Amino acid sequence: MLRHEFQPGRLVAGLFLTATAAVYAGDAGGLWDAPWFAVVPLVVGGLCLAGATAVLTRGIRRRGGTEGAEGGQR
């Protein structure tokens, strides 16, 4: 029994935000020099990709007839 429904859009967003944190952690640790504006393409690109993934997932689930893991019961 699943505790919650798997949401790939949130996974993609989390991966990109974690990558952004890794870039700044490497910069703070002295491994490389990241410019301050490096966060913009990582975060914006990640959120756009996460949104596209969420829309695609919703379309697939609506077409398949599985809206929720519990079959619509609460």
PDB file of N, CA, C, O and CB in Angstrom:
ATOM      1  N   MET A   1       0.845  -1.175   0.000  1.00  0.00           N
ATOM      2  CA  MET A   1       0.000   0.000   0.000  1.00  0.00           C
ATOM      3  C   MET A   1       0.894   1.243   0.000  1.00  0.00           C
ATOM      4  O   MET A   1       1.767   1.388   0.856  1.00  0.00           O
ATOM      5  CB  MET A   1      -0.963  -0.005   1.224  1.00  0.00           C
ATOM      6  N   LEU A   2       0.673   2.122  -0.949  1.00  0.00           N
ATOM      7  CA  LEU A   2       1.443   3.350  -1.049  1.00  0.00           C
ATOM      8  C   LEU A   2       0.913   4.400  -0.077  1.00  0.00           C
ATOM      9  O   LEU A   2      -0.294   4.511   0.134  1.00  0.00           O
ATOM     10  CB  LEU A   2       1.411   3.886  -2.480  1.00  0.00           C
ATOM     11  N   ARG A   3       1.816   5.155   0.502  1.00  0.00           N
ATOM     12  CA  ARG A   3       1.408   6.241   1.394  1.00  0.00           C
ATOM     13  C   ARG A   3       0.962   7.473   0.613  1.00  0.00           C
ATOM     14  O   ARG A   3       0.102   8.227   1.068  1.00  0.00           O
ATOM     15  CB  ARG A   3       2.552   6.609   2.335  1.00  0.00           C
ATOM     16  N   HIS A   4       1.544   7.670  -0.551  1.00  0.00           N
ATOM     17  CA  HIS A   4       1.167   8.806  -1.377  1.00  0.00           C
ATOM     18  C   HIS A   4       1.406   8.464  -2.844  1.00  0.00           C
ATOM     19  O   HIS A   4       2.081   7.492  -3.182  1.00  0.00           O
ATOM     20  CB  HIS A   4       1.959  10.073  -0.970  1.00  0.00           C
ATOM     21  N   GLU A   5       0.842   9.279  -3.675  1.00  0.00           N
ATOM     22  CA  GLU A   5       0.954   9.080  -5.114  1.00  0.00           C
ATOM     23  C   GLU A   5       2.317   9.579  -5.606  1.00  0.00           C
ATOM     24  O   GLU A   5       2.775  10.646  -5.196  1.00  0.00           O
ATOM     25  CB  GLU A   5      -0.194   9.809  -5.857  1.00  0.00           C
ATOM     26  N   PHE A   6       2.953   8.814  -6.472  1.00  0.00           N
ATOM     27  CA  PHE A   6       4.243   9.218  -7.040  1.00  0.00           C
ATOM     28  C   PHE A   6       4.031  10.378  -8.002  1.00  0.00           C
ATOM     29  O   PHE A   6       3.182  10.306  -8.891  1.00  0.00           O
ATOM     30  CB  PHE A   6       4.932   8.026  -7.764  1.00  0.00           C
ATOM     31  N   GLN A   7       4.805  11.450  -7.827  1.00  0.00           N
ATOM     32  CA  GLN A   7       4.680  12.630  -8.665  1.00  0.00           C
ATOM     33  C   GLN A   7       6.038  12.948  -9.293  1.00  0.00           C
ATOM     34  O   GLN A   7       6.893  13.548  -8.640  1.00  0.00           O
ATOM     35  CB  GLN A   7       4.151  13.837  -7.846  1.00  0.00           C
ATOM     36  N   PRO A   8       6.245  12.555 -10.546  1.00  0.00           N
ATOM     37  CA  PRO A   8       7.540  12.757 -11.190  1.00  0.00           C
ATOM     38  C   PRO A   8       7.924  14.216 -11.349  1.00  0.00           C
ATOM     39  O   PRO A   8       9.115  14.529 -11.361  1.00  0.00           O
ATOM     40  CB  PRO A   8       7.539  12.105 -12.526  1.00  0.00           C
ATOM     41  N   GLY A   9       6.967  15.117 -11.472  1.00  0.00           N
ATOM     42  CA  GLY A   9       7.278  16.544 -11.592  1.00  0.00           C
ATOM     43  C   GLY A   9       7.991  17.066 -10.362  1.00  0.00           C
ATOM     44  O   GLY A   9       8.931  17.854 -10.470  1.00  0.00           O
ATOM     45  N   ARG A  10       7.559  16.640  -9.219  1.00  0.00           N
ATOM     46  CA  ARG A  10       8.224  17.059  -7.976  1.00  0.00           C
ATOM     47  C   ARG A  10       9.613  16.449  -7.853  1.00  0.00           C
ATOM     48  O   ARG A  10      10.519  17.066  -7.293  1.00  0.00           O
ATOM     49  CB  ARG A  10       7.378  16.670  -6.761  1.00  0.00           C
ATOM     50  N   LEU A  11       9.780  15.250  -8.370  1.00  0.00           N
ATOM     51  CA  LEU A  11      11.098  14.615  -8.370  1.00  0.00           C
ATOM     52  C   LEU A  11      12.078  15.411  -9.233  1.00  0.00           C
ATOM     53  O   LEU A  11      13.216  15.650  -8.828  1.00  0.00           O
ATOM     54  CB  LEU A  11      10.997  13.161  -8.877  1.00  0.00           C
ATOM     55  N   VAL A  12      11.639  15.815 -10.412  1.00  0.00           N
ATOM     56  CA  VAL A  12      12.493  16.588 -11.312  1.00  0.00           C
ATOM     57  C   VAL A  12      12.850  17.928 -10.673  1.00  0.00           C
ATOM     58  O   VAL A  12      14.007  18.348 -10.717  1.00  0.00           O
ATOM     59  CB  VAL A  12      11.794  16.807 -12.673  1.00  0.00           C
ATOM     60  N   ALA A  13      11.868  18.598 -10.083  1.00  0.00           N
ATOM     61  CA  ALA A  13      12.138  19.878  -9.425  1.00  0.00           C
ATOM     62  C   ALA A  13      13.132  19.702  -8.277  1.00  0.00           C
ATOM     63  O   ALA A  13      14.036  20.520  -8.109  1.00  0.00           O
ATOM     64  CB  ALA A  13      10.830  20.498  -8.902  1.00  0.00           C
ATOM     65  N   GLY A  14      12.973  18.663  -7.505  1.00  0.00           N
ATOM     66  CA  GLY A  14      13.887  18.405  -6.401  1.00  0.00           C
ATOM     67  C   GLY A  14      15.297  18.109  -6.868  1.00  0.00           C
ATOM     68  O   GLY A  14      16.260  18.532  -6.230  1.00  0.00           O
ATOM     69  N   LEU A  15      15.435  17.386  -7.974  1.00  0.00           N
ATOM     70  CA  LEU A  15      16.763  17.093  -8.516  1.00  0.00           C
ATOM     71  C   LEU A  15      17.479  18.361  -8.978  1.00  0.00           C
ATOM     72  O   LEU A  15      18.671  18.530  -8.722  1.00  0.00           O
ATOM     73  CB  LEU A  15      16.651  16.108  -9.678  1.00  0.00           C
ATOM     74  N   PHE A  16      16.759  19.247  -9.655  1.00  0.00           N
ATOM     75  CA  PHE A  16      17.378  20.484 -10.116  1.00  0.00           C
ATOM     76  C   PHE A  16      17.716  21.412  -8.954  1.00  0.00           C
ATOM     77  O   PHE A  16      18.755  22.071  -8.983  1.00  0.00           O
ATOM     78  CB  PHE A  16      16.461  21.195 -11.099  1.00  0.00           C
ATOM     79  N   LEU A  17      16.872  21.480  -7.941  1.00  0.00           N
ATOM     80  CA  LEU A  17      17.184  22.324  -6.790  1.00  0.00           C
ATOM     81  C   LEU A  17      18.349  21.745  -5.990  1.00  0.00           C
ATOM     82  O   LEU A  17      19.148  22.494  -5.428  1.00  0.00           O
ATOM     83  CB  LEU A  17      15.950  22.481  -5.890  1.00  0.00           C
ATOM     84  N   THR A  18      18.449  20.430  -5.935  1.00  0.00           N
ATOM     85  CA  THR A  18      19.597  19.796  -5.282  1.00  0.00           C
ATOM     86  C   THR A  18      20.873  20.056  -6.069  1.00  0.00           C
ATOM     87  O   THR A  18      21.932  20.274  -5.479  1.00  0.00           O
ATOM     88  CB  THR A  18      19.367  18.284  -5.130  1.00  0.00           C
ATOM     89  N   ALA A  19      20.784  20.034  -7.396  1.00  0.00           N
ATOM     90  CA  ALA A  19      21.954  20.349  -8.221  1.00  0.00           C
ATOM     91  C   ALA A  19      22.396  21.792  -8.006  1.00  0.00           C
ATOM     92  O   ALA A  19      23.593  22.072  -7.964  1.00  0.00           O
ATOM     93  CB  ALA A  19      21.646  20.106  -9.710  1.00  0.00           C
ATOM     94  N   THR A  20      21.443  22.708  -7.871  1.00  0.00           N
ATOM     95  CA  THR A  20      21.774  24.101  -7.586  1.00  0.00           C
ATOM     96  C   THR A  20      22.479  24.227  -6.244  1.00  0.00           C
ATOM     97  O   THR A  20      23.457  24.964  -6.119  1.00  0.00           O
ATOM     98  CB  THR A  20      20.512  24.965  -7.602  1.00  0.00           C
ATOM     99  N   ALA A  21      21.990  23.518  -5.254  1.00  0.00           N
ATOM    100  CA  ALA A  21      22.642  23.543  -3.938  1.00  0.00           C
ATOM    101  C   ALA A  21      24.046  22.961  -4.011  1.00  0.00           C
ATOM    102  O   ALA A  21      24.953  23.450  -3.339  1.00  0.00           O
ATOM    103  CB  ALA A  21      21.808  22.769  -2.908  1.00  0.00           C
ATOM    104  N   ALA A  22      24.235  21.923  -4.817  1.00  0.00           N
ATOM    105  CA  ALA A  22      25.566  21.315  -4.964  1.00  0.00           C
ATOM    106  C   ALA A  22      26.539  22.289  -5.631  1.00  0.00           C
ATOM    107  O   ALA A  22      27.713  22.345  -5.266  1.00  0.00           O
ATOM    108  CB  ALA A  22      25.478  20.009  -5.787  1.00  0.00           C
ATOM    109  N   VAL A  23      26.051  23.052  -6.604  1.00  0.00           N
ATOM    110  CA  VAL A  23      26.912  24.045  -7.267  1.00  0.00           C
ATOM    111  C   VAL A  23      27.380  25.092  -6.264  1.00  0.00           C
ATOM    112  O   VAL A  23      28.561  25.438  -6.232  1.00  0.00           O
ATOM    113  CB  VAL A  23      26.164  24.727  -8.440  1.00  0.00           C
ATOM    114  N   TYR A  24      26.464  25.596  -5.450  1.00  0.00           N
ATOM    115  CA  TYR A  24      26.851  26.615  -4.475  1.00  0.00           C
ATOM    116  C   TYR A  24      27.653  26.026  -3.319  1.00  0.00           C
ATOM    117  O   TYR A  24      28.487  26.723  -2.742  1.00  0.00           O
ATOM    118  CB  TYR A  24      25.616  27.317  -3.937  1.00  0.00           C
ATOM    119  N   ALA A  25      27.429  24.784  -2.972  1.00  0.00           N
ATOM    120  CA  ALA A  25      28.250  24.145  -1.939  1.00  0.00           C
ATOM    121  C   ALA A  25      29.679  23.954  -2.438  1.00  0.00           C
ATOM    122  O   ALA A  25      30.633  24.134  -1.681  1.00  0.00           O
ATOM    123  CB  ALA A  25      27.643  22.785  -1.522  1.00  0.00           C
ATOM    124  N   GLY A  26      29.828  23.594  -3.700  1.00  0.00           N
ATOM    125  CA  GLY A  26      31.164  23.485  -4.283  1.00  0.00           C
ATOM    126  C   GLY A  26      31.864  24.824  -4.351  1.00  0.00           C
ATOM    127  O   GLY A  26      33.079  24.911  -4.170  1.00  0.00           O
ATOM    128  N   ASP A  27      31.097  25.862  -4.611  1.00  0.00           N
ATOM    129  CA  ASP A  27      31.661  27.206  -4.636  1.00  0.00           C
ATOM    130  C   ASP A  27      32.083  27.636  -3.231  1.00  0.00           C
ATOM    131  O   ASP A  27      33.149  28.225  -3.055  1.00  0.00           O
ATOM    132  CB  ASP A  27      30.647  28.206  -5.221  1.00  0.00           C
ATOM    133  N   ALA A  28      31.268  27.348  -2.256  1.00  0.00           N
ATOM    134  CA  ALA A  28      31.600  27.716  -0.874  1.00  0.00           C
ATOM    135  C   ALA A  28      32.782  26.909  -0.350  1.00  0.00           C
ATOM    136  O   ALA A  28      33.559  27.406   0.465  1.00  0.00           O
ATOM    137  CB  ALA A  28      30.387  27.512   0.038  1.00  0.00           C
ATOM    138  N   GLY A  29      32.921  25.685  -0.806  1.00  0.00           N
ATOM    139  CA  GLY A  29      34.024  24.839  -0.372  1.00  0.00           C
ATOM    140  C   GLY A  29      35.330  25.105  -1.104  1.00  0.00           C
ATOM    141  O   GLY A  29      36.366  24.546  -0.742  1.00  0.00           O
ATOM    142  N   GLY A  30      35.295  25.945  -2.124  1.00  0.00           N
ATOM    143  CA  GLY A  30      36.499  26.291  -2.858  1.00  0.00           C
ATOM    144  C   GLY A  30      36.866  25.319  -3.965  1.00  0.00           C
ATOM    145  O   GLY A  30      37.982  25.375  -4.482  1.00  0.00           O
ATOM    146  N   LEU A  31      35.954  24.429  -4.344  1.00  0.00           N
ATOM    147  CA  LEU A  31      36.241  23.474  -5.419  1.00  0.00           C
ATOM    148  C   LEU A  31      36.226  24.154  -6.788  1.00  0.00           C
ATOM    149  O   LEU A  31      37.018  23.801  -7.662  1.00  0.00           O
ATOM    150  CB  LEU A  31      35.224  22.326  -5.396  1.00  0.00           C
ATOM    151  N   TRP A  32      35.339  25.116  -6.979  1.00  0.00           N
ATOM    152  CA  TRP A  32      35.261  25.874  -8.223  1.00  0.00           C
ATOM    153  C   TRP A  32      34.654  27.225  -7.918  1.00  0.00           C
ATOM    154  O   TRP A  32      34.216  27.484  -6.797  1.00  0.00           O
ATOM    155  CB  TRP A  32      34.429  25.120  -9.300  1.00  0.00           C
ATOM    156  N   ASP A  33      34.632  28.087  -8.922  1.00  0.00           N
ATOM    157  CA  ASP A  33      34.094  29.428  -8.765  1.00  0.00           C
ATOM    158  C   ASP A  33      32.821  29.544  -9.602  1.00  0.00           C
ATOM    159  O   ASP A  33      32.879  29.589 -10.830  1.00  0.00           O
ATOM    160  CB  ASP A  33      35.141  30.505  -9.180  1.00  0.00           C
ATOM    161  N   ALA A  34      31.677  29.592  -8.931  1.00  0.00           N
ATOM    162  CA  ALA A  34      30.389  29.705  -9.618  1.00  0.00           C
ATOM    163  C   ALA A  34      29.924  31.160  -9.544  1.00  0.00           C
ATOM    164  O   ALA A  34      29.934  31.749  -8.463  1.00  0.00           O
ATOM    165  CB  ALA A  34      29.322  28.740  -8.986  1.00  0.00           C
ATOM    166  N   PRO A  35      29.521  31.745 -10.660  1.00  0.00           N
ATOM    167  CA  PRO A  35      29.008  33.118 -10.619  1.00  0.00           C
ATOM    168  C   PRO A  35      27.653  33.168  -9.908  1.00  0.00           C
ATOM    169  O   PRO A  35      26.947  32.164  -9.822  1.00  0.00           O
ATOM    170  CB  PRO A  35      28.880  33.689 -12.049  1.00  0.00           C
ATOM    171  N   TRP A  36      27.313  34.326  -9.412  1.00  0.00           N
ATOM    172  CA  TRP A  36      26.081  34.460  -8.630  1.00  0.00           C
ATOM    173  C   TRP A  36      24.842  34.185  -9.472  1.00  0.00           C
ATOM    174  O   TRP A  36      23.826  33.740  -8.938  1.00  0.00           O
ATOM    175  CB  TRP A  36      25.991  35.853  -8.024  1.00  0.00           C
ATOM    176  N   PHE A  37      24.902  34.441 -10.779  1.00  0.00           N
ATOM    177  CA  PHE A  37      23.731  34.274 -11.642  1.00  0.00           C
ATOM    178  C   PHE A  37      23.580  32.849 -12.181  1.00  0.00           C
ATOM    179  O   PHE A  37      22.708  32.598 -13.014  1.00  0.00           O
ATOM    180  CB  PHE A  37      23.812  35.241 -12.799  1.00  0.00           C
ATOM    181  N   ALA A  38      24.405  31.924 -11.725  1.00  0.00           N
ATOM    182  CA  ALA A  38      24.293  30.534 -12.186  1.00  0.00           C
ATOM    183  C   ALA A  38      23.003  29.876 -11.707  1.00  0.00           C
ATOM    184  O   ALA A  38      22.568  28.875 -12.276  1.00  0.00           O
ATOM    185  CB  ALA A  38      25.493  29.723 -11.707  1.00  0.00           C
ATOM    186  N   VAL A  39      22.397  30.427 -10.673  1.00  0.00           N
ATOM    187  CA  VAL A  39      21.181  29.844 -10.138  1.00  0.00           C
ATOM    188  C   VAL A  39      19.985  30.034 -11.083  1.00  0.00           C
ATOM    189  O   VAL A  39      19.061  29.221 -11.083  1.00  0.00           O
ATOM    190  CB  VAL A  39      20.875  30.452  -8.782  1.00  0.00           C
ATOM    191  N   VAL A  40      20.002  31.092 -11.875  1.00  0.00           N
ATOM    192  CA  VAL A  40      18.840  31.408 -12.712  1.00  0.00           C
ATOM    193  C   VAL A  40      18.547  30.307 -13.738  1.00  0.00           C
ATOM    194  O   VAL A  40      17.422  29.806 -13.761  1.00  0.00           O
ATOM    195  CB  VAL A  40      19.065  32.734 -13.433  1.00  0.00           C
ATOM    196  N   PRO A  41      19.503  29.907 -14.586  1.00  0.00           N
ATOM    197  CA  PRO A  41      19.145  28.860 -15.551  1.00  0.00           C
ATOM    198  C   PRO A  41      18.874  27.506 -14.903  1.00  0.00           C
ATOM    199  O   PRO A  41      18.062  26.733 -15.411  1.00  0.00           O
ATOM    200  CB  PRO A  41      20.244  28.711 -16.566  1.00  0.00           C
ATOM    201  N   LEU A  42      19.537  27.211 -13.798  1.00  0.00           N
ATOM    202  CA  LEU A  42      19.283  25.931 -13.133  1.00  0.00           C
ATOM    203  C   LEU A  42      17.874  25.871 -12.554  1.00  0.00           C
ATOM    204  O   LEU A  42      17.150  24.901 -12.776  1.00  0.00           O
ATOM    205  CB  LEU A  42      20.307  25.697 -12.027  1.00  0.00           C
ATOM    206  N   VAL A  43      17.492  26.890 -11.824  1.00  0.00           N
ATOM    207  CA  VAL A  43      16.178  26.872 -11.173  1.00  0.00           C
ATOM    208  C   VAL A  43      15.050  27.048 -12.181  1.00  0.00           C
ATOM    209  O   VAL A  43      14.073  26.299 -12.156  1.00  0.00           O
ATOM    210  CB  VAL A  43      16.097  27.968 -10.111  1.00  0.00           C
ATOM    211  N   VAL A  44      15.177  28.027 -13.064  1.00  0.00           N
ATOM    212  CA  VAL A  44      14.102  28.270 -14.036  1.00  0.00           C
ATOM    213  C   VAL A  44      13.968  27.090 -15.000  1.00  0.00           C
ATOM    214  O   VAL A  44      12.858  26.644 -15.288  1.00  0.00           O
ATOM    215  CB  VAL A  44      14.368  29.575 -14.826  1.00  0.00           C
ATOM    216  N   GLY A  45      15.091  26.591 -15.494  1.00  0.00           N
ATOM    217  CA  GLY A  45      15.034  25.431 -16.386  1.00  0.00           C
ATOM    218  C   GLY A  45      14.469  24.208 -15.691  1.00  0.00           C
ATOM    219  O   GLY A  45      13.685  23.461 -16.276  1.00  0.00           O
ATOM    220  N   GLY A  46      14.867  24.003 -14.444  1.00  0.00           N
ATOM    221  CA  GLY A  46      14.354  22.864 -13.687  1.00  0.00           C
ATOM    222  C   GLY A  46      12.863  22.956 -13.421  1.00  0.00           C
ATOM    223  O   GLY A  46      12.145  21.960 -13.514  1.00  0.00           O
ATOM    224  N   LEU A  47      12.396  24.163 -13.086  1.00  0.00           N
ATOM    225  CA  LEU A  47      10.965  24.322 -12.832  1.00  0.00           C
ATOM    226  C   LEU A  47      10.142  24.178 -14.110  1.00  0.00           C
ATOM    227  O   LEU A  47       9.038  23.635 -14.076  1.00  0.00           O
ATOM    228  CB  LEU A  47      10.694  25.679 -12.193  1.00  0.00           C
ATOM    229  N   CYS A  48      10.672  24.663 -15.241  1.00  0.00           N
ATOM    230  CA  CYS A  48       9.965  24.480 -16.514  1.00  0.00           C
ATOM    231  C   CYS A  48       9.898  23.002 -16.892  1.00  0.00           C
ATOM    232  O   CYS A  48       8.858  22.514 -17.336  1.00  0.00           O
ATOM    233  CB  CYS A  48      10.656  25.282 -17.635  1.00  0.00           C
ATOM    234  N   LEU A  49      10.998  22.303 -16.717  1.00  0.00           N
ATOM    235  CA  LEU A  49      11.015  20.872 -17.015  1.00  0.00           C
ATOM    236  C   LEU A  49      10.104  20.096 -16.057  1.00  0.00           C
ATOM    237  O   LEU A  49       9.446  19.139 -16.464  1.00  0.00           O
ATOM    238  CB  LEU A  49      12.451  20.330 -16.936  1.00  0.00           C
ATOM    239  N   ALA A  50      10.068  20.506 -14.799  1.00  0.00           N
ATOM    240  CA  ALA A  50       9.181  19.859 -13.835  1.00  0.00           C
ATOM    241  C   ALA A  50       7.715  20.096 -14.190  1.00  0.00           C
ATOM    242  O   ALA A  50       6.888  19.194 -14.056  1.00  0.00           O
ATOM    243  CB  ALA A  50       9.469  20.369 -12.420  1.00  0.00           C
ATOM    244  N   GLY A  51       7.395  21.305 -14.641  1.00  0.00           N
ATOM    245  CA  GLY A  51       6.025  21.598 -15.057  1.00  0.00           C
ATOM    246  C   GLY A  51       5.616  20.777 -16.262  1.00  0.00           C
ATOM    247  O   GLY A  51       4.501  20.257 -16.319  1.00  0.00           O
ATOM    248  N   ALA A  52       6.520  20.661 -17.229  1.00  0.00           N
ATOM    249  CA  ALA A  52       6.223  19.847 -18.411  1.00  0.00           C
ATOM    250  C   ALA A  52       6.050  18.378 -18.030  1.00  0.00           C
ATOM    251  O   ALA A  52       5.187  17.689 -18.575  1.00  0.00           O
ATOM    252  CB  ALA A  52       7.339  19.992 -19.461  1.00  0.00           C
ATOM    253  N   THR A  53       6.865  17.906 -17.102  1.00  0.00           N
ATOM    254  CA  THR A  53       6.749  16.524 -16.642  1.00  0.00           C
ATOM    255  C   THR A  53       5.418  16.302 -15.927  1.00  0.00           C
ATOM    256  O   THR A  53       4.780  15.265 -16.106  1.00  0.00           O
ATOM    257  CB  THR A  53       7.919  16.166 -15.711  1.00  0.00           C
ATOM    258  N   ALA A  54       5.001  17.272 -15.120  1.00  0.00           N
ATOM    259  CA  ALA A  54       3.729  17.148 -14.403  1.00  0.00           C
ATOM    260  C   ALA A  54       2.541  17.143 -15.358  1.00  0.00           C
ATOM    261  O   ALA A  54       1.592  16.382 -15.171  1.00  0.00           O
ATOM    262  CB  ALA A  54       3.578  18.285 -13.397  1.00  0.00           C
ATOM    263  N   VAL A  55       2.596  17.993 -16.383  1.00  0.00           N
ATOM    264  CA  VAL A  55       1.509  18.026 -17.370  1.00  0.00           C
ATOM    265  C   VAL A  55       1.444  16.708 -18.144  1.00  0.00           C
ATOM    266  O   VAL A  55       0.362  16.171 -18.381  1.00  0.00           O
ATOM    267  CB  VAL A  55       1.699  19.209 -18.349  1.00  0.00           C
ATOM    268  N   LEU A  56       2.598  16.201 -18.529  1.00  0.00           N
ATOM    269  CA  LEU A  56       2.647  14.928 -19.242  1.00  0.00           C
ATOM    270  C   LEU A  56       2.133  13.781 -18.365  1.00  0.00           C
ATOM    271  O   LEU A  56       1.389  12.920 -18.836  1.00  0.00           O
ATOM    272  CB  LEU A  56       4.080  14.637 -19.706  1.00  0.00           C
ATOM    273  N   THR A  57       2.529  13.775 -17.107  1.00  0.00           N
ATOM    274  CA  THR A  57       2.069  12.736 -16.178  1.00  0.00           C
ATOM    275  C   THR A  57       0.562  12.791 -15.986  1.00  0.00           C
ATOM    276  O   THR A  57      -0.106  11.757 -15.966  1.00  0.00           O
ATOM    277  CB  THR A  57       2.769  12.882 -14.826  1.00  0.00           C
ATOM    278  N   ARG A  58       0.027  14.002 -15.846  1.00  0.00           N
ATOM    279  CA  ARG A  58      -1.411  14.145 -15.653  1.00  0.00           C
ATOM    280  C   ARG A  58      -2.173  13.656 -16.886  1.00  0.00           C
ATOM    281  O   ARG A  58      -3.206  12.998 -16.769  1.00  0.00           O
ATOM    282  CB  ARG A  58      -1.768  15.610 -15.350  1.00  0.00           C
ATOM    283  N   GLY A  59      -1.648  13.987 -18.067  1.00  0.00           N
ATOM    284  CA  GLY A  59      -2.293  13.518 -19.292  1.00  0.00           C
ATOM    285  C   GLY A  59      -2.284  12.012 -19.413  1.00  0.00           C
ATOM    286  O   GLY A  59      -3.273  11.415 -19.838  1.00  0.00           O
ATOM    287  N   ILE A  60      -1.193  11.401 -19.049  1.00  0.00           N
ATOM    288  CA  ILE A  60      -1.098   9.940 -19.108  1.00  0.00           C
ATOM    289  C   ILE A  60      -2.046   9.302 -18.099  1.00  0.00           C
ATOM    290  O   ILE A  60      -2.712   8.314 -18.408  1.00  0.00           O
ATOM    291  CB  ILE A  60       0.350   9.478 -18.844  1.00  0.00           C
ATOM    292  N   ARG A  61      -2.109   9.859 -16.904  1.00  0.00           N
ATOM    293  CA  ARG A  61      -2.986   9.279 -15.873  1.00  0.00           C
ATOM    294  C   ARG A  61      -4.451   9.474 -16.194  1.00  0.00           C
ATOM    295  O   ARG A  61      -5.260   8.592 -15.909  1.00  0.00           O
ATOM    296  CB  ARG A  61      -2.683   9.889 -14.518  1.00  0.00           C
ATOM    297  N   ARG A  62      -4.821  10.610 -16.783  1.00  0.00           N
ATOM    298  CA  ARG A  62      -6.225  10.828 -17.144  1.00  0.00           C
ATOM    299  C   ARG A  62      -6.652   9.896 -18.264  1.00  0.00           C
ATOM    300  O   ARG A  62      -7.775   9.392 -18.272  1.00  0.00           O
ATOM    301  CB  ARG A  62      -6.454  12.283 -17.560  1.00  0.00           C
ATOM    302  N   ARG A  63      -5.753   9.671 -19.206  1.00  0.00           N
ATOM    303  CA  ARG A  63      -6.066   8.781 -20.325  1.00  0.00           C
ATOM    304  C   ARG A  63      -6.172   7.334 -19.854  1.00  0.00           C
ATOM    305  O   ARG A  63      -6.994   6.570 -20.360  1.00  0.00           O
ATOM    306  CB  ARG A  63      -4.997   8.903 -21.426  1.00  0.00           C
ATOM    307  N   GLY A  64      -5.340   6.960 -18.884  1.00  0.00           N
ATOM    308  CA  GLY A  64      -5.342   5.590 -18.384  1.00  0.00           C
ATOM    309  C   GLY A  64      -6.463   5.305 -17.405  1.00  0.00           C
ATOM    310  O   GLY A  64      -6.768   4.143 -17.136  1.00  0.00           O
ATOM    311  N   GLY A  65      -7.079   6.346 -16.870  1.00  0.00           N
ATOM    312  CA  GLY A  65      -8.189   6.161 -15.947  1.00  0.00           C
ATOM    313  C   GLY A  65      -7.764   5.942 -14.513  1.00  0.00           C
ATOM    314  O   GLY A  65      -8.596   5.556 -13.692  1.00  0.00           O
ATOM    315  N   THR A  66      -6.517   6.170 -14.176  1.00  0.00           N
ATOM    316  CA  THR A  66      -6.046   6.024 -12.797  1.00  0.00           C
ATOM    317  C   THR A  66      -5.707   7.399 -12.254  1.00  0.00           C
ATOM    318  O   THR A  66      -4.568   7.856 -12.354  1.00  0.00           O
ATOM    319  CB  THR A  66      -4.811   5.074 -12.714  1.00  0.00           C
ATOM    320  N   GLU A  67      -6.694   8.047 -11.684  1.00  0.00           N
ATOM    321  CA  GLU A  67      -6.503   9.400 -11.146  1.00  0.00           C
ATOM    322  C   GLU A  67      -5.751   9.373  -9.829  1.00  0.00           C
ATOM    323  O   GLU A  67      -4.927  10.252  -9.574  1.00  0.00           O
ATOM    324  CB  GLU A  67      -7.848  10.092 -10.955  1.00  0.00           C
ATOM    325  N   GLY A  68      -6.013   8.390  -8.993  1.00  0.00           N
ATOM    326  CA  GLY A  68      -5.348   8.318  -7.702  1.00  0.00           C
ATOM    327  C   GLY A  68      -4.948   6.892  -7.389  1.00  0.00           C
ATOM    328  O   GLY A  68      -5.426   5.949  -8.021  1.00  0.00           O
ATOM    329  N   ALA A  69      -4.071   6.737  -6.412  1.00  0.00           N
ATOM    330  CA  ALA A  69      -3.610   5.402  -6.037  1.00  0.00           C
ATOM    331  C   ALA A  69      -4.703   4.602  -5.345  1.00  0.00           C
ATOM    332  O   ALA A  69      -4.665   3.372  -5.337  1.00  0.00           O
ATOM    333  CB  ALA A  69      -2.393   5.499  -5.133  1.00  0.00           C
ATOM    334  N   GLU A  70      -5.689   5.303  -4.758  1.00  0.00           N
ATOM    335  CA  GLU A  70      -6.740   4.622  -4.001  1.00  0.00           C
ATOM    336  C   GLU A  70      -8.020   4.464  -4.804  1.00  0.00           C
ATOM    337  O   GLU A  70      -9.032   4.019  -4.262  1.00  0.00           O
ATOM    338  CB  GLU A  70      -7.032   5.378  -2.726  1.00  0.00           C
ATOM    339  N   GLY A  71      -7.999   4.812  -6.068  1.00  0.00           N
ATOM    340  CA  GLY A  71      -9.190   4.655  -6.890  1.00  0.00           C
ATOM    341  C   GLY A  71     -10.253   5.706  -6.647  1.00  0.00           C
ATOM    342  O   GLY A  71     -11.426   5.469  -6.933  1.00  0.00           O
ATOM    343  N   GLY A  72      -9.870   6.863  -6.126  1.00  0.00           N
ATOM    344  CA  GLY A  72     -10.816   7.937  -5.911  1.00  0.00           C
ATOM    345  C   GLY A  72     -11.505   7.903  -4.560  1.00  0.00           C
ATOM    346  O   GLY A  72     -12.337   8.771  -4.297  1.00  0.00           O
ATOM    347  N   GLN A  73     -11.207   6.958  -3.698  1.00  0.00           N
ATOM    348  CA  GLN A  73     -11.817   6.891  -2.375  1.00  0.00           C
ATOM    349  C   GLN A  73     -10.953   7.609  -1.368  1.00  0.00           C
ATOM    350  O   GLN A  73      -9.726   7.545  -1.441  1.00  0.00           O
ATOM    351  CB  GLN A  73     -12.039   5.440  -1.945  1.00  0.00           C
ATOM    352  N   ARG A  74     -11.580   8.294  -0.427  1.00  0.00           N
ATOM    353  CA  ARG A  74     -10.834   8.980   0.640  1.00  0.00           C
ATOM    354  C   ARG A  74     -11.288   8.509   1.984  1.00  0.00           C
ATOM    355  O   ARG A  74     -10.777   8.971   3.004  1.00  0.00           O
ATOM    356  CB  ARG A  74     -10.995  10.490   0.543  1.00  0.00           C
TER     357      ARG A  74
END
